[in-house]
């Protein structure tokens, strides 16, 4: 909270002329002169407090994560409710939009893992991988069907008012099964998940331009000059753009099949 307030108190002193694009388009900019401070604008933003690694936290506390044990799931929800209780209280105390964020862990999954390992060493199921698990997600290598993953993670979404993400991994493109995909997305929506999607890897041969679900080598020309694209941190990207932690997570992801009809 104090770090966020320090940043807020620094930014609010900027003048409208310092950030012309923001000052022209954001709520609160109406009527500001060029030398006016921008606090009327940034007070409408959010001050988000995030978390990652709930699965590893529960592994320490319970011996099992929330995908493996009902008590761990109850405790996980209580932990996130506690974070939300504090951010709601901060909002009341300061009159600013503090919020609870299910952090996507784009770089934090690796940097915080290294910090934990440095302090506590290598602990099985906690710091023995190259990353900490995204926010409240079950571990990426946890094998379960789609419905199970949805039912476990959905209750956390409405606690995280700064945003949360949910994904299912598919072994191949669902383009040949639009009815099944629609059924899956409808179930996701009914559970209260606010941001949900289905991921699959897409390969492109740089030599003959064949594309599809293949990996390793091109089925058409045999080339190994393959570009693989996937949703790694909420948006499509090539794999070579991410740190070792996120790439390790990508390699260990398991597909979630069936169960949502």
Secondary structure by P-SEA (a helix, b strand, c coil): caaaaaaaaaaaaccccccccccccccccccccccccccccccccccccccccaaaaaaaaccccccccaaaaaaaaaaaaaaaaaaaaaaaacccbbbbbcccccccccaaaaaaaaaccccccccccccccccccccccccccaaaaaaaccccccccccbbbbbbbbcccccccaaaaaaaaaaaaaacccccbbbbbbbbccccccccccccccccccccbbbbbccccccccccccccaaaaaaaaabbbbccccc
